[in-house]
Amino acid sequence: MSSSKNGDETEVRMRHSCIPVNLSSINEKLTKTQRAHIECTPFKWAMGISNNFSISGGLLWELVSRWDVRSRGFRVRDRIVPFTPVDVSFALGLSIVGKSLVVEEDQQCETLDLFKGADITINNSRKQLRYHKKKLVNFVRLYILLAFAEFYFPKTGNKVFTGFVKQLDDLDSLDAHSWGIAVYNFVVSSLCESSVVLKEGKNKAQRHLNGCAAILQIWAFNHLYLGKALTVSRFSFPRVLNWPVISMQKKNIEKAFEKNMIIDRVVATEEELKYDIVNAALFEQEQQFVDVINYHRLVAENKDFKERIAVLEYEVRMMKEARVNTPVEEEVVQDDRQLVNFITEDEVGTLAGDVGHNTPFNDDVNVAENQSKSKSNMATRMRKKPRKRGKRTKLNL
């Protein structure tokens, strides 16, 4: 698919590897027994995938160019419309709750041993499927591995992504893992990489998007009503089985992003609500919505605190500047010796007499004694250890 942006004559191609040619061919030949065993795994919906759907390269280019790395969403007009694991769960029927999966490539395991040292490629996977068609456990392992390579975790070239192949050794435990999160993280990683490359202008003539590109076209249909679904379908869940057709030119896709109604969150149909995976995904979505609300509240409070701190810092700065700019009178130091010169011994005695006169139960002897002690103590103290008194000017800030 080639396209141009803002009148740029340079053709831009956005390619992908989500092309389940071999998978759809094998789906047509599955026996009832094989189907019954695959039905017991989280990837049972892969049996309904055919090769009659096409993914719009123009749409992929538009989505990559609008991808916001930090928010994990697409810029549509004045907002970011989120792309979340819930979108993956609705699109592919995979759970987004359960044990987290860790990528472990080149790990020795029973499933890889089936290749007996040969390269783990799409072609060799198909050969092994034919060879093990009657060994049901091995057949199911190889079938899911092929689904990984062509649909869930597709990459460039013929090689198979083996990051989660070790989990295929234990088919009974597959349901315990959050495969929807793994698919989501895989395509998001490629979106981030491709978005940065496009913005920097590197390799502008052609880009390749790894991961399940099908969920991006379903996202555009669900959130922007872009394209149209098949008029007659036996399925409403997962939504990949009711594939939306987008046969629009690049310029019309751009217009749709600017004019179409925006749906922020996925809404389930009545039939979809019958599935536990859907209800679990919706519960997860509500939790995410609450987290977003709390996040925005904390951001607002943090902004308010910053504004208050800025005001206080300004007031402190003004006070410091006023203190520096206001002249201060020199300190006037007085010595108690100066005061002694203005107080005679008789005055001291008079003061002492007043004290003794006001004291209860005093008599002449006590008065004389008090006068003598007060006179001696006060005069002696003031002469021996005069106090320093300073006069300071009060600043009016």
SVG drawing of the C-alpha trace seen along z (x, -y; Angstrom):
<svg xmlns="http://www.w3.org/2000/svg" viewBox="-28 -62 61 102">
<polyline fill="none" stroke="black" stroke-width="0.4" points="0.0,0.0 1.5,-3.4 0.4,-6.7 1.4,-10.4 1.1,-12.9 0.5,-16.6 1.2,-16.7 4.5,-15.0 5.2,-13.2 7.4,-10.6 5.6,-7.3 5.3,-5.9 4.7,-2.2 3.6,-0.6 3.9,3.2 3.0,5.9 3.3,9.7 -0.1,10.4 -1.0,12.6 -2.3,16.1 -2.0,17.8 -0.8,21.2 -3.0,21.0 -6.2,20.4 -5.2,23.2 -4.8,25.7 -8.1,24.5 -9.9,25.8 -8.5,29.3 -8.8,29.7 -10.5,32.9 -13.2,33.0 -10.7,34.5 -8.1,31.9 -10.6,29.1 -11.8,30.6 -8.3,30.5 -7.6,26.9 -10.9,25.9 -9.6,26.5 -6.9,23.8 -7.1,20.0 -6.4,19.9 -9.5,21.7 -10.7,18.7 -7.8,19.0 -9.7,21.8 -12.2,19.3 -9.5,17.1 -9.5,17.2 -7.3,15.4 -10.1,13.3 -9.4,10.2 -7.1,7.4 -5.4,4.8 -5.3,1.3 -1.7,0.1 -2.9,-3.5 -4.7,-3.1 -1.6,-1.6 0.5,-4.5 -2.0,-7.0 -2.2,-5.2 1.6,-4.9 2.0,-8.6 -0.6,-9.5 0.8,-7.1 1.7,-8.8 4.4,-6.8 3.9,-8.1 0.1,-7.8 -0.2,-4.6 -2.9,-6.0 -3.6,-7.7 -3.8,-11.5 -7.2,-12.3 -7.9,-16.0 -7.4,-17.6 -7.3,-14.4 -5.6,-11.0 -7.8,-8.0 -6.4,-5.1 -5.4,-1.8 -5.6,0.7 -5.4,4.5 -9.2,4.4 -9.2,3.7 -7.1,6.8 -9.4,8.9 -12.5,7.9 -10.7,8.2 -9.1,11.6 -11.0,13.2 -7.8,13.5 -7.8,13.0 -6.0,10.0 -6.0,11.4 -3.8,14.1 -0.1,14.8 2.3,12.5 4.3,14.0 8.1,13.4 9.8,13.6 12.3,16.4 13.7,17.0 16.0,19.9 14.9,21.9 15.2,25.7 11.8,27.4 9.8,30.3 8.0,28.2 11.3,27.1 12.7,30.6 10.1,31.6 12.1,29.7 15.2,31.9 17.7,29.1 16.1,27.6 15.4,23.8 12.2,22.7 10.5,21.2 7.0,21.0 7.7,23.5 9.2,26.0 6.3,25.5 3.9,26.5 6.0,29.5 6.0,30.6 2.2,30.2 1.8,32.7 4.2,35.1 2.5,35.0 -1.1,34.7 -2.1,37.9 -0.1,37.1 -2.7,34.8 -0.6,33.1 2.2,32.4 -0.2,31.3 -1.9,28.7 1.5,27.4 2.7,26.9 -0.7,25.4 -0.5,22.7 3.2,22.1 2.1,21.4 -0.7,19.1 2.0,17.2 4.1,16.8 1.4,15.7 -1.2,14.0 -0.6,13.3 3.2,12.4 4.2,12.1 7.6,10.7 9.4,9.9 10.8,12.8 10.1,16.5 11.3,17.0 8.9,17.8 8.8,15.8 9.7,18.4 9.5,16.1 6.6,18.0 7.1,21.5 8.1,23.0 4.5,22.5 3.3,24.9 4.9,27.8 2.0,27.7 -1.2,27.2 -3.3,27.5 -1.8,24.4 -2.2,22.1 -5.5,20.7 -3.6,19.4 -1.7,16.8 -2.7,13.3 -2.1,13.8 -4.0,10.7 -1.4,8.6 1.4,10.4 -0.1,9.7 -0.8,6.1 2.8,5.5 4.2,7.0 2.3,4.7 2.8,1.7 6.5,2.2 6.5,2.1 4.2,-0.9 6.6,-2.8 9.6,-1.9 7.9,-2.7 6.5,-6.0 9.9,-7.2 11.5,-6.2 8.8,-8.1 9.1,-11.2 12.9,-11.2 12.5,-10.7 14.6,-7.5 13.8,-4.9 10.8,-7.0 10.1,-5.2 9.1,-1.9 8.4,-0.8 7.4,2.6 5.0,3.1 5.5,6.3 2.7,7.8 -1.0,8.4 -1.9,5.5 -5.4,6.9 -6.3,5.5 -5.4,2.0 -7.9,2.1 -10.5,3.4 -9.6,0.5 -10.2,-2.1 -13.6,-0.5 -14.6,-0.4 -13.4,-3.8 -13.9,-5.9 -16.5,-3.9 -13.9,-3.7 -15.0,-1.2 -17.9,1.2 -18.4,4.7 -19.7,7.7 -23.5,7.4 -24.0,11.1 -21.8,12.8 -22.3,15.8 -20.0,14.2 -19.9,11.1 -17.1,12.3 -14.3,12.1 -14.6,9.2 -11.8,10.4 -14.3,12.9 -16.6,10.1 -13.9,8.4 -14.3,4.7 -13.6,3.8 -11.7,0.5 -11.3,-0.3 -10.6,-4.0 -7.9,-6.2 -5.4,-7.8 -6.9,-11.2 -10.3,-9.9 -8.8,-8.1 -7.2,-11.4 -10.6,-13.1 -12.3,-10.4 -9.8,-11.0 -10.7,-14.7 -14.5,-14.3 -15.8,-10.9 -17.3,-10.5 -14.8,-9.4 -15.6,-6.5 -13.2,-6.5 -14.1,-3.1 -15.2,0.2 -18.8,1.2 -19.8,4.8 -22.9,6.2 -25.4,8.3 -24.0,11.5 -20.5,10.6 -21.4,10.2 -22.1,14.0 -18.4,14.6 -16.3,14.6 -13.3,13.1 -15.4,10.1 -16.7,9.4 -13.2,9.7 -11.9,7.3 -14.7,4.8 -13.9,5.0 -10.2,4.4 -11.3,1.4 -13.3,-0.1 -10.3,0.3 -8.1,-1.5 -10.7,-4.3 -10.7,-4.8 -6.9,-4.9 -7.0,-7.5 -9.5,-9.6 -7.3,-9.4 -4.3,-10.3 -5.9,-13.4 -7.0,-14.4 -3.5,-14.0 -2.1,-16.0 -4.6,-18.8 -3.7,-18.8 0.0,-18.8 -0.5,-21.8 -2.3,-23.7 0.5,-22.9 3.1,-24.1 1.2,-27.4 0.9,-28.0 4.6,-27.2 5.5,-29.7 3.4,-32.4 5.1,-31.8 8.6,-31.8 7.7,-35.2 6.6,-36.6 9.8,-35.5 11.9,-36.9 10.1,-40.3 10.6,-40.3 14.4,-39.7 14.7,-42.4 12.8,-44.9 15.1,-44.0 18.2,-44.6 16.9,-47.9 15.7,-49.4 18.3,-51.5 18.9,-50.3 19.9,-52.8 23.1,-52.2 22.7,-50.4 23.0,-52.6 24.7,-50.8 24.1,-52.0 26.2,-51.0 24.6,-50.5 27.4,-52.7 25.7,-55.6 22.5,-54.8 24.4,-54.6 25.5,-58.2 21.9,-59.2 20.9,-57.2 22.3,-58.3 22.7,-56.0 19.9,-57.8 17.6,-57.1 18.6,-53.5 17.8,-53.5 14.5,-55.1 13.6,-52.5 14.6,-49.8 12.5,-51.4 9.5,-51.3 10.0,-47.7 10.3,-47.0 7.3,-49.2 5.1,-47.1 6.3,-43.9 3.8,-42.2 4.8,-41.8 7.8,-44.2 9.2,-46.0 11.8,-48.7 14.7,-46.2 13.6,-44.4 13.1,-47.7 16.6,-48.9 18.1,-45.5 16.2,-45.4 17.3,-48.9 20.9,-48.0 20.8,-44.8 18.9,-46.5 21.3,-49.4 24.4,-47.3 23.2,-44.7 21.8,-47.0 24.7,-49.5 27.4,-46.7 25.8,-44.7 25.4,-47.8 29.0,-48.8 30.6,-45.4 28.7,-44.0 27.0,-46.7 24.4,-45.5 24.6,-46.4 21.4,-47.8 20.9,-48.2 18.4,-50.3 17.2,-48.8 15.0,-50.1 11.9,-48.1 11.5,-47.3 8.0,-47.7 7.9,-45.1"/>
</svg>
